[in-house]
Amino acid sequence: MLLQLGQGWKAGINWTMEYNIDTKGKGLFLFLSTITLIMMMAVTTLLWWFVSPRLHEISEILANLSLTFLRIFYFVLILGTILVYLTCFLEKNFLVAKFAVHAFIKILFPVTLYFGRLIGLSKDRIRESFVFLNNSFIKALRRKFRSSDILLLLPHCLQDTRCGLRITVNIFNCQECKKCDIARLISLAKKHGISIAIATGGTLARKIIVENKPKLIIAVACERDLVEGLREVFPIPVYGILNERPEGPCINTRVATDKIELVLNSLLE
């Protein structure tokens, strides 16, 4: 009996450790989006205040209906925000994660990005925080995937510029010279049995996704490309990993392969 309890306790610990994925940095976007939502509420309240006298002149029923609609809108907004915070910080699925991802990706991100720029924050800093937020939603789902359902999508800038091999057509053309991270990533993909490909742009990335039909994409890219990609392929979940740029953007970039393996160990069945 004690042995069974001990094994169950260990299993619980392992399950928790399996999802020990770094999602730090999401707080900035959550803060900015909350301020943005408050501003949206203030603007809609101001608009109603200006319009309401006219509505009362036209019809009392119409004025009351508009006020009721506004109250319901605020209630849903506040409740949704609370649930999003719970989902992100506790990283547990509160049956709102999918709706929250859709709302944040399609609606709130561009408005929050504009607001962040107004107060002097760089676009990349806001995008980076949004990537962490997106990863937090995926982590909250606590879902496992088969290796055949996962696609590791890489940018072409990971390839060393001195390399003359054409690996964008077929990544397995790589001769594993170890001058870049491609060889290690191929080895990682083979080890876990997942699909792997390099995209030179949005058109090729869409083609690769259509051909592979993944249920989860682990994408490596810069802040801009990651955000644009995960917004475009939604509702397919995309776990974003930012590349490293020791020589500047779009040239001889690197990626921490141990981070990718950690994600795979967490999300694979």
Secondary structure per residue as TSV (DSSP state, phi and psi in degrees):
chain	resnum	aa	ss	phi	psi
A	1	M	-	360.0	-48.1
A	2	L	H	-64.2	-36.3
A	3	L	H	-63.3	-41.2
A	4	Q	H	-64.2	-41.7
A	5	L	H	-63.2	-41.6
A	6	G	H	-63.0	-41.4
A	7	Q	H	-65.4	-38.3
A	8	G	H	-65.1	-39.8
A	9	W	H	-64.6	-42.2
A	10	K	H	-64.3	-39.5
A	11	A	H	-62.4	-38.3
A	12	G	H	-64.0	-40.9
A	13	I	H	-64.9	-45.1
A	14	N	H	-61.1	-39.8
A	15	W	H	-63.3	-39.7
A	16	T	H	-67.7	-42.8
A	17	M	H	-66.7	-29.6
A	18	E	H	-59.4	-29.4
A	19	Y	T	-105.1	24.6
A	20	N	-	-81.8	64.5
A	21	I	-	-101.4	136.9
A	22	D	-	-69.4	119.2
A	23	T	-	-128.1	23.8
A	24	K	T	-66.3	147.3
A	25	G	T	105.3	-5.7
A	26	K	T	-75.1	-17.9
A	27	G	H	-60.4	-34.8
A	28	L	H	-62.0	-48.8
A	29	F	H	-66.7	-37.6
A	30	L	H	-61.7	-42.3
A	31	F	H	-63.2	-48.9
A	32	L	H	-62.7	-40.9
A	33	S	H	-68.1	-34.6
A	34	T	H	-65.0	-45.2
A	35	I	H	-61.0	-40.5
A	36	T	H	-61.8	-43.4
A	37	L	H	-63.1	-41.7
A	38	I	H	-61.6	-42.0
A	39	M	H	-64.9	-39.0
A	40	M	H	-63.0	-40.5
A	41	M	H	-64.5	-40.7
A	42	A	H	-65.2	-41.5
A	43	V	H	-65.6	-45.2
A	44	T	H	-65.3	-35.5
A	45	T	H	-65.1	-42.7
A	46	L	H	-63.0	-43.1
A	47	L	H	-61.8	-43.0
A	48	W	H	-64.4	-38.0
A	49	W	H	-62.3	-37.8
A	50	F	H	-73.6	-37.3
A	51	V	H	-83.7	-28.5
A	52	S	H	-56.4	-40.1
A	53	P	H	-58.9	-40.1
A	54	R	H	-64.3	-41.5
A	55	L	H	-63.8	-39.3
A	56	H	H	-64.3	-35.7
A	57	E	H	-67.5	-36.9
A	58	I	H	-74.3	-51.5
A	59	S	-	-165.0	132.0
A	60	E	H	-66.1	-36.2
A	61	I	H	-63.9	-43.7
A	62	L	H	-62.8	-41.3
A	63	A	H	-64.1	-43.6
A	64	N	H	-66.8	-37.9
A	65	L	H	-64.9	-41.3
A	66	S	H	-65.7	-37.9
A	67	L	H	-67.3	-40.8
A	68	T	H	-63.3	-43.3
A	69	F	H	-60.7	-42.2
A	70	L	H	-63.4	-41.5
A	71	R	H	-64.9	-41.4
A	72	I	H	-64.4	-41.8
A	73	F	H	-60.0	-44.7
A	74	Y	H	-64.3	-41.4
A	75	F	H	-61.9	-46.7
A	76	V	H	-63.3	-39.9
A	77	L	H	-63.6	-47.2
A	78	I	H	-67.4	-45.2
A	79	L	H	-62.6	-43.6
A	80	G	H	-61.5	-41.1
A	81	T	H	-63.4	-43.3
A	82	I	H	-60.3	-45.4
A	83	L	H	-65.8	-36.0
A	84	V	H	-63.6	-44.4
A	85	Y	H	-61.2	-43.3
A	86	L	H	-63.4	-42.9
A	87	T	H	-63.0	-43.3
A	88	C	H	-74.2	-43.6
A	89	F	H	-85.8	-34.9
A	90	L	H	-85.3	-17.8
A	91	E	-	52.4	48.8
A	92	K	-	-128.7	149.8
A	93	N	-	-79.5	112.4
A	94	F	-	-101.3	33.4
A	95	L	S	57.6	23.4
A	96	V	-	-128.8	-6.9
A	97	A	H	-57.4	-45.2
A	98	K	H	-65.4	-44.5
A	99	F	H	-63.3	-41.5
A	100	A	H	-64.1	-43.2
A	101	V	H	-59.4	-45.3
A	102	H	H	-61.2	-46.4
A	103	A	H	-64.8	-43.9
A	104	F	I	-71.0	-40.4
A	105	I	I	-71.5	-47.1
A	106	K	I	-86.8	-33.1
A	107	I	I	-111.7	-54.5
A	108	L	I	-79.0	-31.3
A	109	F	H	-58.0	-52.4
A	110	P	H	-62.1	-36.1
A	111	V	H	-68.2	-44.0
A	112	T	H	-65.6	-38.6
A	113	L	H	-61.1	-42.2
A	114	Y	H	-65.1	-43.4
A	115	F	H	-63.9	-42.3
A	116	G	H	-61.1	-38.6
A	117	R	H	-65.9	-34.8
A	118	L	H	-64.0	-33.1
A	119	I	T	-96.0	9.9
A	120	G	T	94.5	10.8
A	121	L	-	-87.9	143.6
A	122	S	-	-73.1	151.3
A	123	K	H	-61.3	-40.1
A	124	D	H	-65.9	-35.2
A	125	R	H	-66.6	-40.3
A	126	I	H	-69.3	-42.2
A	127	R	H	-61.7	-42.0
A	128	E	H	-59.9	-45.1
A	129	S	H	-63.0	-37.2
A	130	F	H	-66.6	-37.3
A	131	V	H	-61.3	-44.3
A	132	F	H	-63.2	-38.3
A	133	L	H	-63.2	-45.6
A	134	N	H	-59.2	-43.4
A	135	N	H	-62.9	-33.7
A	136	S	H	-65.5	-38.0
A	137	F	H	-62.8	-43.2
A	138	I	H	-64.3	-41.1
A	139	K	H	-63.0	-37.1
A	140	A	H	-66.5	-27.4
A	141	L	H	-67.3	-23.7
A	142	R	T	52.9	41.9
A	143	R	-	-103.5	144.5
A	144	K	-	-107.0	149.9
A	145	F	B	-127.1	149.1
A	146	R	-	-74.2	151.1
A	147	S	G	-60.6	-32.5
A	148	S	G	-70.3	-13.8
A	149	D	G	-97.8	2.1
A	150	I	E	-110.3	134.9
A	151	L	E	-119.6	126.5
A	152	L	E	-96.4	111.0
A	153	L	E	-107.7	124.6
A	154	L	E	-118.3	153.2
A	155	P	E	-85.4	150.9
A	156	H	G	-68.3	-19.0
A	157	C	G	-70.9	-6.6
A	158	L	G	-71.7	-25.2
A	159	Q	S	-72.1	135.1
A	160	D	-	-62.4	134.5
A	161	T	T	-65.6	-19.7
A	162	R	T	-82.3	-7.8
A	163	C	-	-80.3	130.9
A	164	G	-	-96.3	-0.2
A	165	L	-	-78.0	145.0
A	166	R	-	-97.6	97.3
A	167	I	T	-105.3	-1.7
A	168	T	T	-71.4	-29.4
A	169	V	T	-76.5	-44.4
A	170	N	-	-144.2	108.6
A	171	I	G	-63.3	-22.6
A	172	F	G	-78.4	3.1
A	173	N	G	-73.3	-10.5
A	174	C	-	-58.7	133.6
A	175	Q	-	-94.6	6.9
A	176	E	-	56.8	51.1
A	177	C	-	-78.1	-12.1
A	178	K	S	71.2	14.8
A	179	K	S	-76.8	-20.0
A	180	C	S	-134.1	-175.1
A	181	D	S	-88.5	-0.8
A	182	I	H	-58.8	-45.7
A	183	A	H	-59.7	-43.9
A	184	R	H	-65.2	-36.4
A	185	L	H	-70.0	-37.8
A	186	I	H	-63.4	-44.1
A	187	S	H	-60.1	-40.1
A	188	L	H	-65.4	-42.0
A	189	A	H	-64.6	-42.1
A	190	K	H	-65.4	-40.3
A	191	K	H	-60.1	-41.0
A	192	H	H	-99.2	-4.7
A	193	G	T	71.8	32.3
A	194	I	-	-104.2	161.6
A	195	S	E	-78.6	149.3
A	196	I	E	-142.4	141.0
A	197	A	E	-157.0	160.2
A	198	I	E	-114.3	134.9
A	199	A	E	-115.7	132.3
A	200	T	S	-91.5	-6.0
A	201	G	S	179.5	-179.8
A	202	G	H	-62.9	-38.1
A	203	T	H	-64.2	-47.1
A	204	L	H	-67.0	-37.4
A	205	A	H	-60.9	-43.4
A	206	R	H	-62.4	-40.8
A	207	K	H	-62.8	-43.4
A	208	I	H	-62.5	-42.2
A	209	I	H	-66.2	-41.5
A	210	V	H	-63.0	-40.7
A	211	E	H	-70.2	-38.8
A	212	N	H	-88.1	-25.8
A	213	K	-	49.7	54.1
A	214	P	-	-74.2	155.0
A	215	K	S	-99.2	-11.3
A	216	L	E	-149.1	135.4
A	217	I	E	-115.5	128.9
A	218	I	E	-102.9	110.5
A	219	A	E	-111.1	134.5
A	220	V	E	-109.3	127.8
A	221	A	E	-172.3	179.1
A	222	C	-	-79.6	174.1
A	223	E	H	-58.3	-47.3
A	224	R	H	-63.2	-49.4
A	225	D	H	-65.7	-36.3
A	226	L	H	-63.0	-49.3
A	227	V	H	-64.7	-44.5
A	228	E	H	-61.3	-40.4
A	229	G	H	-66.3	-48.0
A	230	L	H	-69.4	-27.4
A	231	R	H	-72.4	-34.6
A	232	E	H	-75.7	-39.4
A	233	V	H	-90.1	-4.5
A	234	F	T	-52.1	135.9
A	235	P	T	-93.5	10.0
A	236	I	S	-66.5	125.1
A	237	P	-	-69.2	136.8
A	238	V	E	-123.0	120.3
A	239	Y	E	-94.2	117.4
A	240	G	E	-94.4	134.3
A	241	I	E	-126.2	120.7
A	242	L	E	-75.0	137.4
A	243	N	-	-81.6	166.5
A	244	E	B	-105.7	140.3
A	245	R	-	-125.0	70.7
A	246	P	T	-65.5	-24.5
A	247	E	T	-110.2	15.9
A	248	G	-	100.3	174.9
A	249	P	T	-68.9	144.3
A	250	C	T	65.9	19.2
A	251	I	S	-146.0	123.3
A	252	N	S	47.0	48.1
A	253	T	-	-75.7	163.1
A	254	R	B	-128.6	168.2
A	255	V	-	-147.5	144.8
A	256	A	-	-78.5	103.3
A	257	T	H	-65.8	-26.5
A	258	D	H	-65.8	-30.9
A	259	K	H	-66.1	-41.7
A	260	I	H	-64.7	-40.5
A	261	E	H	-66.5	-37.5
A	262	L	H	-61.4	-43.4
A	263	V	H	-63.1	-43.2
A	264	L	H	-63.3	-43.5
A	265	N	H	-62.4	-28.5
A	266	S	H	-81.1	-35.4
A	267	L	H	-103.7	-12.6
A	268	L	B	-79.7	145.1
A	269	E	-	-62.5	360.0
